[in-house]
């Protein structure tokens, strides 16, 4: 996101969009959990993985998994 004078589509500082603040906090908690529990992500060897929508006009292959290391 471009943060410069005169450009504030979601507001500045504490006046930012509540949805944006929520999303940032969710990812912050998620990344802390991943780090604290040594969770590793990897590509799964699935012969025919399903394709799943993740956003408007965006579809990805569902072939990622995770596990706790050591």
PDB file of N, H, CA, C and O in Angstrom:
ATOM      1  N   UNK A   1       0.837  -1.168   0.000  1.00  0.00           N
ATOM      2  CA  UNK A   1       0.000   0.000   0.000  1.00  0.00           C
ATOM      3  C   UNK A   1       0.886   1.237   0.000  1.00  0.00           C
ATOM      4  O   UNK A   1       1.870   1.304   0.737  1.00  0.00           O
ATOM      5  N   UNK A   2       0.544   2.194  -0.809  1.00  0.00           N
ATOM      6  H   UNK A   2      -0.255   2.140  -1.408  1.00  0.00           H
ATOM      7  CA  UNK A   2       1.313   3.423  -0.927  1.00  0.00           C
ATOM      8  C   UNK A   2       0.882   4.397   0.169  1.00  0.00           C
ATOM      9  O   UNK A   2      -0.272   4.823   0.201  1.00  0.00           O
ATOM     10  N   UNK A   3       1.786   4.746   1.050  1.00  0.00           N
ATOM     11  H   UNK A   3       2.724   4.401   1.024  1.00  0.00           H
ATOM     12  CA  UNK A   3       1.467   5.697   2.117  1.00  0.00           C
ATOM     13  C   UNK A   3       2.264   6.970   1.870  1.00  0.00           C
ATOM     14  O   UNK A   3       3.433   7.074   2.242  1.00  0.00           O
ATOM     15  N   UNK A   4       1.623   7.916   1.248  1.00  0.00           N
ATOM     16  H   UNK A   4       0.673   7.832   0.946  1.00  0.00           H
ATOM     17  CA  UNK A   4       2.255   9.196   0.997  1.00  0.00           C
ATOM     18  C   UNK A   4       1.217  10.292   1.201  1.00  0.00           C
ATOM     19  O   UNK A   4       0.023  10.008   1.307  1.00  0.00           O
ATOM     20  N   UNK A   5       1.655  11.512   1.256  1.00  0.00           N
ATOM     21  H   UNK A   5       2.624  11.743   1.171  1.00  0.00           H
ATOM     22  CA  UNK A   5       0.755  12.640   1.488  1.00  0.00           C
ATOM     23  C   UNK A   5      -0.392  12.635   0.488  1.00  0.00           C
ATOM     24  O   UNK A   5      -0.179  12.574  -0.723  1.00  0.00           O
ATOM     25  N   UNK A   6      -1.601  12.700   1.008  1.00  0.00           N
ATOM     26  H   UNK A   6      -1.775  12.750   1.992  1.00  0.00           H
ATOM     27  CA  UNK A   6      -2.770  12.774   0.147  1.00  0.00           C
ATOM     28  C   UNK A   6      -3.322  11.437  -0.302  1.00  0.00           C
ATOM     29  O   UNK A   6      -4.326  11.409  -1.013  1.00  0.00           O
ATOM     30  N   UNK A   7      -2.709  10.323   0.082  1.00  0.00           N
ATOM     31  H   UNK A   7      -1.892  10.346   0.659  1.00  0.00           H
ATOM     32  CA  UNK A   7      -3.195   9.005  -0.312  1.00  0.00           C
ATOM     33  C   UNK A   7      -3.496   8.191   0.939  1.00  0.00           C
ATOM     34  O   UNK A   7      -2.577   7.727   1.613  1.00  0.00           O
ATOM     35  N   UNK A   8      -4.764   8.016   1.249  1.00  0.00           N
ATOM     36  H   UNK A   8      -5.510   8.393   0.701  1.00  0.00           H
ATOM     37  CA  UNK A   8      -5.147   7.271   2.445  1.00  0.00           C
ATOM     38  C   UNK A   8      -6.486   6.570   2.229  1.00  0.00           C
ATOM     39  O   UNK A   8      -7.478   6.947   2.852  1.00  0.00           O
ATOM     40  N   UNK A   9      -6.537   5.551   1.356  1.00  0.00           N
ATOM     41  H   UNK A   9      -5.731   5.244   0.850  1.00  0.00           H
ATOM     42  CA  UNK A   9      -7.814   4.901   1.099  1.00  0.00           C
ATOM     43  C   UNK A   9      -8.393   4.199   2.327  1.00  0.00           C
ATOM     44  O   UNK A   9      -9.608   4.017   2.407  1.00  0.00           O
ATOM     45  N   UNK A  10      -7.553   3.802   3.285  1.00  0.00           N
ATOM     46  H   UNK A  10      -6.566   3.951   3.220  1.00  0.00           H
ATOM     47  CA  UNK A  10      -8.026   3.136   4.488  1.00  0.00           C
ATOM     48  C   UNK A  10      -7.813   3.980   5.737  1.00  0.00           C
ATOM     49  O   UNK A  10      -8.016   3.488   6.847  1.00  0.00           O
ATOM     50  N   UNK A  11      -7.417   5.217   5.587  1.00  0.00           N
ATOM     51  H   UNK A  11      -7.252   5.617   4.685  1.00  0.00           H
ATOM     52  CA  UNK A  11      -7.175   6.087   6.727  1.00  0.00           C
ATOM     53  C   UNK A  11      -5.731   5.996   7.200  1.00  0.00           C
ATOM     54  O   UNK A  11      -4.935   5.234   6.652  1.00  0.00           O
ATOM     55  N   UNK A  12      -5.402   6.773   8.214  1.00  0.00           N
ATOM     56  H   UNK A  12      -6.049   7.392   8.659  1.00  0.00           H
ATOM     57  CA  UNK A  12      -4.057   6.783   8.785  1.00  0.00           C
ATOM     58  C   UNK A  12      -4.108   6.385  10.245  1.00  0.00           C
ATOM     59  O   UNK A  12      -5.075   6.683  10.946  1.00  0.00           O
ATOM     60  N   UNK A  13      -3.054   5.703  10.706  1.00  0.00           N
ATOM     61  H   UNK A  13      -2.269   5.461  10.136  1.00  0.00           H
ATOM     62  CA  UNK A  13      -2.901   5.364  12.118  1.00  0.00           C
ATOM     63  C   UNK A  13      -4.092   4.654  12.710  1.00  0.00           C
ATOM     64  O   UNK A  13      -4.588   3.686  12.133  1.00  0.00           O
ATOM     65  N   UNK A  14      -4.567   5.126  13.870  1.00  0.00           N
ATOM     66  H   UNK A  14      -4.165   5.912  14.338  1.00  0.00           H
ATOM     67  CA  UNK A  14      -5.669   4.473  14.560  1.00  0.00           C
ATOM     68  C   UNK A  14      -6.991   4.641  13.818  1.00  0.00           C
ATOM     69  O   UNK A  14      -7.973   3.988  14.172  1.00  0.00           O
ATOM     70  N   UNK A  15      -7.042   5.488  12.810  1.00  0.00           N
ATOM     71  H   UNK A  15      -6.245   6.018  12.522  1.00  0.00           H
ATOM     72  CA  UNK A  15      -8.283   5.719  12.064  1.00  0.00           C
ATOM     73  C   UNK A  15      -8.361   4.850  10.806  1.00  0.00           C
ATOM     74  O   UNK A  15      -9.160   5.122   9.910  1.00  0.00           O
ATOM     75  N   UNK A  16      -7.550   3.832  10.742  1.00  0.00           N
ATOM     76  H   UNK A  16      -6.901   3.612  11.470  1.00  0.00           H
ATOM     77  CA  UNK A  16      -7.578   2.927   9.589  1.00  0.00           C
ATOM     78  C   UNK A  16      -8.879   2.131   9.567  1.00  0.00           C
ATOM     79  O   UNK A  16      -9.610   2.079  10.556  1.00  0.00           O
ATOM     80  N   UNK A  17      -9.147   1.523   8.438  1.00  0.00           N
ATOM     81  H   UNK A  17      -8.553   1.565   7.635  1.00  0.00           H
ATOM     82  CA  UNK A  17     -10.326   0.687   8.247  1.00  0.00           C
ATOM     83  C   UNK A  17     -10.318  -0.455   9.267  1.00  0.00           C
ATOM     84  O   UNK A  17      -9.306  -1.145   9.392  1.00  0.00           O
ATOM     85  N   UNK A  18     -11.413  -0.675   9.997  1.00  0.00           N
ATOM     86  H   UNK A  18     -12.235  -0.114   9.896  1.00  0.00           H
ATOM     87  CA  UNK A  18     -11.461  -1.762  10.981  1.00  0.00           C
ATOM     88  C   UNK A  18     -11.211  -3.139  10.357  1.00  0.00           C
ATOM     89  O   UNK A  18     -10.583  -3.992  10.983  1.00  0.00           O
ATOM     90  N   UNK A  19     -11.692  -3.360   9.146  1.00  0.00           N
ATOM     91  H   UNK A  19     -12.203  -2.667   8.638  1.00  0.00           H
ATOM     92  CA  UNK A  19     -11.454  -4.645   8.480  1.00  0.00           C
ATOM     93  C   UNK A  19      -9.982  -4.877   8.213  1.00  0.00           C
ATOM     94  O   UNK A  19      -9.488  -5.996   8.349  1.00  0.00           O
ATOM     95  N   UNK A  20      -9.286  -3.826   7.834  1.00  0.00           N
ATOM     96  H   UNK A  20      -9.688  -2.917   7.724  1.00  0.00           H
ATOM     97  CA  UNK A  20      -7.847  -3.934   7.586  1.00  0.00           C
ATOM     98  C   UNK A  20      -7.116  -4.216   8.900  1.00  0.00           C
ATOM     99  O   UNK A  20      -6.215  -5.055   8.935  1.00  0.00           O
ATOM    100  N   UNK A  21      -7.490  -3.532   9.970  1.00  0.00           N
ATOM    101  H   UNK A  21      -8.222  -2.851   9.942  1.00  0.00           H
ATOM    102  CA  UNK A  21      -6.861  -3.767  11.266  1.00  0.00           C
ATOM    103  C   UNK A  21      -7.088  -5.197  11.733  1.00  0.00           C
ATOM    104  O   UNK A  21      -6.170  -5.834  12.250  1.00  0.00           O
ATOM    105  N   UNK A  22      -8.305  -5.708  11.555  1.00  0.00           N
ATOM    106  H   UNK A  22      -9.051  -5.191  11.136  1.00  0.00           H
ATOM    107  CA  UNK A  22      -8.630  -7.081  11.934  1.00  0.00           C
ATOM    108  C   UNK A  22      -7.761  -8.076  11.154  1.00  0.00           C
ATOM    109  O   UNK A  22      -7.201  -9.006  11.734  1.00  0.00           O
ATOM    110  N   UNK A  23      -7.654  -7.874   9.843  1.00  0.00           N
ATOM    111  H   UNK A  23      -8.109  -7.118   9.371  1.00  0.00           H
ATOM    112  CA  UNK A  23      -6.854  -8.767   9.000  1.00  0.00           C
ATOM    113  C   UNK A  23      -5.396  -8.771   9.440  1.00  0.00           C
ATOM    114  O   UNK A  23      -4.775  -9.831   9.513  1.00  0.00           O
ATOM    115  N   UNK A  24      -4.851  -7.607   9.730  1.00  0.00           N
ATOM    116  H   UNK A  24      -5.356  -6.746   9.671  1.00  0.00           H
ATOM    117  CA  UNK A  24      -3.460  -7.507  10.175  1.00  0.00           C
ATOM    118  C   UNK A  24      -3.265  -8.251  11.487  1.00  0.00           C
ATOM    119  O   UNK A  24      -2.273  -8.961  11.647  1.00  0.00           O
ATOM    120  N   UNK A  25      -4.187  -8.106  12.426  1.00  0.00           N
ATOM    121  H   UNK A  25      -4.994  -7.529  12.296  1.00  0.00           H
ATOM    122  CA  UNK A  25      -4.084  -8.776  13.730  1.00  0.00           C
ATOM    123  C   UNK A  25      -4.213 -10.296  13.595  1.00  0.00           C
ATOM    124  O   UNK A  25      -3.515 -11.041  14.282  1.00  0.00           O
ATOM    125  N   UNK A  26      -5.098 -10.753  12.718  1.00  0.00           N
ATOM    126  H   UNK A  26      -5.666 -10.147  12.160  1.00  0.00           H
ATOM    127  CA  UNK A  26      -5.252 -12.198  12.498  1.00  0.00           C
ATOM    128  C   UNK A  26      -3.956 -12.783  11.950  1.00  0.00           C
ATOM    129  O   UNK A  26      -3.493 -13.815  12.437  1.00  0.00           O
ATOM    130  N   UNK A  27      -3.365 -12.145  10.948  1.00  0.00           N
ATOM    131  H   UNK A  27      -3.740 -11.308  10.552  1.00  0.00           H
ATOM    132  CA  UNK A  27      -2.110 -12.648  10.383  1.00  0.00           C
ATOM    133  C   UNK A  27      -0.972 -12.540  11.391  1.00  0.00           C
ATOM    134  O   UNK A  27      -0.093 -13.401  11.422  1.00  0.00           O
ATOM    135  N   UNK A  28      -0.979 -11.499  12.209  1.00  0.00           N
ATOM    136  H   UNK A  28      -1.693 -10.800  12.183  1.00  0.00           H
ATOM    137  CA  UNK A  28       0.043 -11.350  13.236  1.00  0.00           C
ATOM    138  C   UNK A  28      -0.027 -12.524  14.220  1.00  0.00           C
ATOM    139  O   UNK A  28       1.000 -13.121  14.543  1.00  0.00           O
ATOM    140  N   UNK A  29      -1.219 -12.854  14.690  1.00  0.00           N
ATOM    141  H   UNK A  29      -2.053 -12.369  14.427  1.00  0.00           H
ATOM    142  CA  UNK A  29      -1.394 -13.987  15.605  1.00  0.00           C
ATOM    143  C   UNK A  29      -1.024 -15.305  14.936  1.00  0.00           C
ATOM    144  O   UNK A  29      -0.385 -16.158  15.552  1.00  0.00           O
ATOM    145  N   UNK A  30      -1.422 -15.472  13.680  1.00  0.00           N
ATOM    146  H   UNK A  30      -1.940 -14.779  13.179  1.00  0.00           H
ATOM    147  CA  UNK A  30      -1.113 -16.684  12.936  1.00  0.00           C
ATOM    148  C   UNK A  30       0.395 -16.884  12.815  1.00  0.00           C
ATOM    149  O   UNK A  30       0.895 -17.982  13.060  1.00  0.00           O
ATOM    150  N   UNK A  31       1.120 -15.837  12.440  1.00  0.00           N
ATOM    151  H   UNK A  31       0.714 -14.945  12.240  1.00  0.00           H
ATOM    152  CA  UNK A  31       2.563 -15.950  12.274  1.00  0.00           C
ATOM    153  C   UNK A  31       3.275 -16.213  13.600  1.00  0.00           C
ATOM    154  O   UNK A  31       4.273 -16.933  13.635  1.00  0.00           O
ATOM    155  N   UNK A  32       2.773 -15.639  14.679  1.00  0.00           N
ATOM    156  H   UNK A  32       1.962 -15.055  14.650  1.00  0.00           H
ATOM    157  CA  UNK A  32       3.360 -15.908  16.004  1.00  0.00           C
ATOM    158  C   UNK A  32       3.156 -17.372  16.393  1.00  0.00           C
ATOM    159  O   UNK A  32       4.061 -17.993  16.950  1.00  0.00           O
ATOM    160  N   UNK A  33       1.972 -17.931  16.104  1.00  0.00           N
ATOM    161  H   UNK A  33       1.237 -17.426  15.651  1.00  0.00           H
ATOM    162  CA  UNK A  33       1.674 -19.331  16.399  1.00  0.00           C
ATOM    163  C   UNK A  33       2.586 -20.244  15.575  1.00  0.00           C
ATOM    164  O   UNK A  33       3.137 -21.212  16.098  1.00  0.00           O
ATOM    165  N   UNK A  34       2.741 -19.934  14.295  1.00  0.00           N
ATOM    166  H   UNK A  34       2.294 -19.148  13.869  1.00  0.00           H
ATOM    167  CA  UNK A  34       3.620 -20.723  13.426  1.00  0.00           C
ATOM    168  C   UNK A  34       5.038 -20.722  13.983  1.00  0.00           C
ATOM    169  O   UNK A  34       5.686 -21.767  14.036  1.00  0.00           O
ATOM    170  N   UNK A  35       5.519 -19.568  14.393  1.00  0.00           N
ATOM    171  H   UNK A  35       4.993 -18.718  14.350  1.00  0.00           H
ATOM    172  CA  UNK A  35       6.883 -19.448  14.922  1.00  0.00           C
ATOM    173  C   UNK A  35       7.029 -20.181  16.256  1.00  0.00           C
ATOM    174  O   UNK A  35       7.997 -20.915  16.458  1.00  0.00           O
ATOM    175  N   UNK A  36       6.080 -19.985  17.160  1.00  0.00           N
ATOM    176  H   UNK A  36       5.295 -19.388  16.996  1.00  0.00           H
ATOM    177  CA  UNK A  36       6.164 -20.576  18.494  1.00  0.00           C
ATOM    178  C   UNK A  36       6.094 -22.105  18.462  1.00  0.00           C
ATOM    179  O   UNK A  36       6.755 -22.766  19.262  1.00  0.00           O
ATOM    180  N   UNK A  37       5.308 -22.672  17.555  1.00  0.00           N
ATOM    181  H   UNK A  37       4.770 -22.135  16.905  1.00  0.00           H
ATOM    182  CA  UNK A  37       5.119 -24.120  17.494  1.00  0.00           C
ATOM    183  C   UNK A  37       5.968 -24.807  16.432  1.00  0.00           C
ATOM    184  O   UNK A  37       5.772 -25.990  16.153  1.00  0.00           O
ATOM    185  N   UNK A  38       6.908 -24.079  15.839  1.00  0.00           N
ATOM    186  H   UNK A  38       7.067 -23.118  16.065  1.00  0.00           H
ATOM    187  CA  UNK A  38       7.792 -24.630  14.805  1.00  0.00           C
ATOM    188  C   UNK A  38       7.007 -25.339  13.706  1.00  0.00           C
ATOM    189  O   UNK A  38       7.337 -26.464  13.330  1.00  0.00           O
ATOM    190  N   UNK A  39       5.988 -24.695  13.202  1.00  0.00           N
ATOM    191  H   UNK A  39       5.720 -23.781  13.507  1.00  0.00           H
ATOM    192  CA  UNK A  39       5.170 -25.272  12.141  1.00  0.00           C
ATOM    193  C   UNK A  39       5.855 -25.034  10.801  1.00  0.00           C
ATOM    194  O   UNK A  39       6.290 -23.924  10.495  1.00  0.00           O
ATOM    195  N   UNK A  40       5.942 -26.101  10.007  1.00  0.00           N
ATOM    196  H   UNK A  40       5.589 -27.003  10.256  1.00  0.00           H
ATOM    197  CA  UNK A  40       6.560 -26.010   8.689  1.00  0.00           C
ATOM    198  C   UNK A  40       5.520 -26.334   7.625  1.00  0.00           C
ATOM    199  O   UNK A  40       4.693 -27.229   7.799  1.00  0.00           O
ATOM    200  N   UNK A  41       5.571 -25.607   6.539  1.00  0.00           N
ATOM    201  H   UNK A  41       6.243 -24.880   6.397  1.00  0.00           H
ATOM    202  CA  UNK A  41       4.651 -25.812   5.426  1.00  0.00           C
ATOM    203  C   UNK A  41       5.408 -26.477   4.283  1.00  0.00           C
ATOM    204  O   UNK A  41       6.600 -26.245   4.083  1.00  0.00           O
ATOM    205  N   UNK A  42       4.692 -27.300   3.547  1.00  0.00           N
ATOM    206  H   UNK A  42       3.723 -27.488   3.709  1.00  0.00           H
ATOM    207  CA  UNK A  42       5.322 -27.967   2.418  1.00  0.00           C
ATOM    208  C   UNK A  42       4.304 -28.392   1.382  1.00  0.00           C
ATOM    209  O   UNK A  42       3.108 -28.485   1.658  1.00  0.00           O
ATOM    210  N   UNK A  43       4.798 -28.645   0.195  1.00  0.00           N
ATOM    211  H   UNK A  43       5.769 -28.570  -0.029  1.00  0.00           H
ATOM    212  CA  UNK A  43       3.940 -29.072  -0.897  1.00  0.00           C
ATOM    213  C   UNK A  43       3.675 -30.567  -0.766  1.00  0.00           C
ATOM    214  O   UNK A  43       4.603 -31.347  -0.555  1.00  0.00           O
ATOM    215  N   UNK A  44       2.415 -30.968  -0.891  1.00  0.00           N
ATOM    216  H   UNK A  44       1.661 -30.335  -1.062  1.00  0.00           H
ATOM    217  CA  UNK A  44       2.023 -32.369  -0.795  1.00  0.00           C
ATOM    218  C   UNK A  44       2.074 -33.024  -2.168  1.00  0.00           C
ATOM    219  O   UNK A  44       1.784 -32.396  -3.186  1.00  0.00           O
ATOM    220  N   UNK A  45       2.445 -34.281  -2.174  1.00  0.00           N
ATOM    221  H   UNK A  45       2.681 -34.791  -1.347  1.00  0.00           H
ATOM    222  CA  UNK A  45       2.496 -35.038  -3.419  1.00  0.00           C
ATOM    223  C   UNK A  45       1.138 -35.714  -3.631  1.00  0.00           C
ATOM    224  O   UNK A  45       0.988 -36.908  -3.369  1.00  0.00           O
ATOM    225  N   UNK A  46       0.157 -34.949  -4.103  1.00  0.00           N
ATOM    226  H   UNK A  46       0.279 -33.980  -4.315  1.00  0.00           H
ATOM    227  CA  UNK A  46      -1.190 -35.451  -4.355  1.00  0.00           C
ATOM    228  C   UNK A  46      -1.335 -35.615  -5.867  1.00  0.00           C
ATOM    229  O   UNK A  46      -1.029 -34.689  -6.618  1.00  0.00           O
ATOM    230  N   UNK A  47      -1.801 -36.790  -6.326  1.00  0.00           N
ATOM    231  H   UNK A  47      -2.049 -37.542  -5.716  1.00  0.00           H
ATOM    232  CA  UNK A  47      -1.893 -37.007  -7.772  1.00  0.00           C
ATOM    233  C   UNK A  47      -2.814 -36.030  -8.503  1.00  0.00           C
ATOM    234  O   UNK A  47      -2.481 -35.570  -9.596  1.00  0.00           O
ATOM    235  N   UNK A  48      -3.950 -35.713  -7.922  1.00  0.00           N
ATOM    236  H   UNK A  48      -4.220 -36.086  -7.035  1.00  0.00           H
ATOM    237  CA  UNK A  48      -4.901 -34.818  -8.592  1.00  0.00           C
ATOM    238  C   UNK A  48      -5.498 -33.849  -7.569  1.00  0.00           C
ATOM    239  O   UNK A  48      -6.652 -34.011  -7.173  1.00  0.00           O
ATOM    240  N   UNK A  49      -4.724 -32.840  -7.132  1.00  0.00           N
ATOM    241  H   UNK A  49      -3.787 -32.708  -7.454  1.00  0.00           H
ATOM    242  CA  UNK A  49      -5.223 -31.929  -6.100  1.00  0.00           C
ATOM    243  C   UNK A  49      -6.408 -31.092  -6.591  1.00  0.00           C
ATOM    244  O   UNK A  49      -6.496 -30.726  -7.764  1.00  0.00           O
ATOM    245  N   UNK A  50      -7.300 -30.807  -5.666  1.00  0.00           N
ATOM    246  H   UNK A  50      -7.228 -31.104  -4.714  1.00  0.00           H
ATOM    247  CA  UNK A  50      -8.480 -29.999  -5.976  1.00  0.00           C
ATOM    248  C   UNK A  50      -8.074 -28.540  -6.165  1.00  0.00           C
ATOM    249  O   UNK A  50      -7.119 -28.071  -5.547  1.00  0.00           O
ATOM    250  N   UNK A  51      -8.793 -27.838  -7.008  1.00  0.00           N
ATOM    251  H   UNK A  51      -9.570 -28.219  -7.510  1.00  0.00           H
ATOM    252  CA  UNK A  51      -8.575 -26.400  -7.182  1.00  0.00           C
ATOM    253  C   UNK A  51      -9.636 -25.676  -6.376  1.00  0.00           C
ATOM    254  O   UNK A  51     -10.823 -25.980  -6.489  1.00  0.00           O
ATOM    255  N   UNK A  52      -9.211 -24.715  -5.560  1.00  0.00           N
ATOM    256  H   UNK A  52      -8.246 -24.468  -5.469  1.00  0.00           H
ATOM    257  CA  UNK A  52     -10.131 -24.010  -4.673  1.00  0.00           C
ATOM    258  C   UNK A  52     -10.053 -22.502  -4.918  1.00  0.00           C
ATOM    259  O   UNK A  52      -8.972 -21.962  -5.155  1.00  0.00           O
ATOM    260  N   UNK A  53     -11.206 -21.827  -4.860  1.00  0.00           N
ATOM    261  H   UNK A  53     -12.084 -22.266  -4.668  1.00  0.00           H
ATOM    262  CA  UNK A  53     -11.208 -20.369  -5.023  1.00  0.00           C
ATOM    263  C   UNK A  53     -10.729 -19.686  -3.743  1.00  0.00           C
ATOM    264  O   UNK A  53     -11.101 -20.082  -2.638  1.00  0.00           O
ATOM    265  N   UNK A  54      -9.899 -18.658  -3.906  1.00  0.00           N
ATOM    266  H   UNK A  54      -9.596 -18.336  -4.803  1.00  0.00           H
ATOM    267  CA  UNK A  54      -9.421 -17.900  -2.748  1.00  0.00           C
ATOM    268  C   UNK A  54      -9.781 -16.422  -2.824  1.00  0.00           C
ATOM    269  O   UNK A  54      -9.523 -15.670  -1.884  1.00  0.00           O
ATOM    270  N   UNK A  55     -10.364 -16.011  -3.914  1.00  0.00           N
ATOM    271  H   UNK A  55     -10.574 -16.622  -4.677  1.00  0.00           H
ATOM    272  CA  UNK A  55     -10.762 -14.618  -4.070  1.00  0.00           C
ATOM    273  C   UNK A  55     -11.425 -14.433  -5.414  1.00  0.00           C
ATOM    274  O   UNK A  55     -11.508 -15.367  -6.211  1.00  0.00           O
ATOM    275  N   UNK A  56     -11.898 -13.224  -5.664  1.00  0.00           N
ATOM    276  H   UNK A  56     -11.830 -12.465  -5.016  1.00  0.00           H
ATOM    277  CA  UNK A  56     -12.548 -12.958  -6.949  1.00  0.00           C
ATOM    278  C   UNK A  56     -11.602 -13.215  -8.122  1.00  0.00           C
ATOM    279  O   UNK A  56     -10.575 -12.550  -8.257  1.00  0.00           O
ATOM    280  N   UNK A  57     -11.954 -14.174  -8.958  1.00  0.00           N
ATOM    281  H   UNK A  57     -12.789 -14.714  -8.847  1.00  0.00           H
ATOM    282  CA  UNK A  57     -11.126 -14.473 -10.127  1.00  0.00           C
ATOM    283  C   UNK A  57      -9.818 -15.171  -9.817  1.00  0.00           C
ATOM    284  O   UNK A  57      -8.952 -15.255 -10.687  1.00  0.00           O
ATOM    285  N   UNK A  58      -9.647 -15.674  -8.606  1.00  0.00           N
ATOM    286  H   UNK A  58     -10.351 -15.606  -7.898  1.00  0.00           H
ATOM    287  CA  UNK A  58      -8.389 -16.317  -8.207  1.00  0.00           C
ATOM    288  C   UNK A  58      -8.665 -17.736  -7.722  1.00  0.00           C
ATOM    289  O   UNK A  58      -9.449 -17.938  -6.795  1.00  0.00           O
ATOM    290  N   UNK A  59      -8.020 -18.718  -8.349  1.00  0.00           N
ATOM    291  H   UNK A  59      -7.382 -18.554  -9.102  1.00  0.00           H
ATOM    292  CA  UNK A  59      -8.158 -20.123  -7.977  1.00  0.00           C
ATOM    293  C   UNK A  59      -6.762 -20.705  -7.822  1.00  0.00           C
ATOM    294  O   UNK A  59      -5.883 -20.455  -8.647  1.00  0.00           O
ATOM    295  N   UNK A  60      -6.559 -21.490  -6.751  1.00  0.00           N
ATOM    296  H   UNK A  60      -7.273 -21.693  -6.081  1.00  0.00           H
ATOM    297  CA  UNK A  60      -5.250 -22.106  -6.514  1.00  0.00           C
ATOM    298  C   UNK A  60      -5.411 -23.610  -6.344  1.00  0.00           C
ATOM    299  O   UNK A  60      -6.510 -24.102  -6.086  1.00  0.00           O
ATOM    300  N   UNK A  61      -4.315 -24.329  -6.491  1.00  0.00           N
ATOM    301  H   UNK A  61      -3.423 -23.929  -6.701  1.00  0.00           H
ATOM    302  CA  UNK A  61      -4.294 -25.772  -6.285  1.00  0.00           C
ATOM    303  C   UNK A  61      -4.115 -26.051  -4.809  1.00  0.00           C
ATOM    304  O   UNK A  61      -3.207 -25.506  -4.181  1.00  0.00           O
ATOM    305  N   UNK A  62      -4.972 -26.894  -4.241  1.00  0.00           N
ATOM    306  H   UNK A  62      -5.710 -27.336  -4.750  1.00  0.00           H
ATOM    307  CA  UNK A  62      -4.936 -27.222  -2.811  1.00  0.00           C
ATOM    308  C   UNK A  62      -3.950 -28.369  -2.588  1.00  0.00           C
ATOM    309  O   UNK A  62      -4.349 -29.523  -2.434  1.00  0.00           O
ATOM    310  N   UNK A  63      -2.658 -28.035  -2.571  1.00  0.00           N
ATOM    311  H   UNK A  63      -2.335 -27.097  -2.696  1.00  0.00           H
ATOM    312  CA  UNK A  63      -1.642 -29.055  -2.399  1.00  0.00           C
ATOM    313  C   UNK A  63      -0.571 -28.661  -1.367  1.00  0.00           C
ATOM    314  O   UNK A  63       0.579 -29.091  -1.455  1.00  0.00           O
ATOM    315  N   UNK A  64      -0.968 -27.847  -0.402  1.00  0.00           N
ATOM    316  H   UNK A  64      -1.902 -27.498  -0.330  1.00  0.00           H
ATOM    317  CA  UNK A  64      -0.057 -27.446   0.664  1.00  0.00           C
ATOM    318  C   UNK A  64      -0.503 -28.066   1.984  1.00  0.00           C
ATOM    319  O   UNK A  64      -1.696 -28.170   2.270  1.00  0.00           O
ATOM    320  N   UNK A  65       0.474 -28.473   2.776  1.00  0.00           N
ATOM    321  H   UNK A  65       1.443 -28.389   2.544  1.00  0.00           H
ATOM    322  CA  UNK A  65       0.181 -29.041   4.088  1.00  0.00           C
ATOM    323  C   UNK A  65       1.121 -28.449   5.118  1.00  0.00           C
ATOM    324  O   UNK A  65       2.018 -27.676   4.781  1.00  0.00           O
ATOM    325  N   UNK A  66       0.915 -28.812   6.375  1.00  0.00           N
ATOM    326  H   UNK A  66       0.187 -29.440   6.649  1.00  0.00           H
ATOM    327  CA  UNK A  66       1.800 -28.321   7.415  1.00  0.00           C
ATOM    328  C   UNK A  66       1.991 -29.390   8.478  1.00  0.00           C
ATOM    329  O   UNK A  66       1.164 -30.287   8.640  1.00  0.00           O
ATOM    330  N   UNK A  67       3.108 -29.271   9.203  1.00  0.00           N
ATOM    331  H   UNK A  67       3.780 -28.542   9.071  1.00  0.00           H
ATOM    332  CA  UNK A  67       3.410 -30.182  10.301  1.00  0.00           C
ATOM    333  C   UNK A  67       4.296 -29.456  11.299  1.00  0.00           C
ATOM    334  O   UNK A  67       4.927 -28.447  10.986  1.00  0.00           O
ATOM    335  N   UNK A  68       4.326 -29.998  12.505  1.00  0.00           N
ATOM    336  H   UNK A  68       3.814 -30.818  12.760  1.00  0.00           H
ATOM    337  CA  UNK A  68       5.221 -29.448  13.525  1.00  0.00           C
ATOM    338  C   UNK A  68       6.562 -30.132  13.419  1.00  0.00           C
ATOM    339  O   UNK A  68       6.643 -31.353  13.280  1.00  0.00           O
ATOM    340  N   UNK A  69       7.600 -29.349  13.486  1.00  0.00           N
ATOM    341  H   UNK A  69       7.534 -28.357  13.600  1.00  0.00           H
ATOM    342  CA  UNK A  69       8.938 -29.935  13.401  1.00  0.00           C
ATOM    343  C   UNK A  69       9.498 -30.135  14.812  1.00  0.00           C
ATOM    344  O   UNK A  69       9.130 -29.430  15.751  1.00  0.00           O
ATOM    345  N   UNK A  70      10.373 -31.089  14.929  1.00  0.00           N
ATOM    346  H   UNK A  70      10.672 -31.662  14.166  1.00  0.00           H
ATOM    347  CA  UNK A  70      11.140 -31.464  16.068  1.00  0.00           C
ATOM    348  C   UNK A  70      10.696 -31.153  17.389  1.00  0.00           C
ATOM    349  O   UNK A  70      11.373 -31.486  18.362  1.00  0.00           O
TER     350      UNK A  70
END
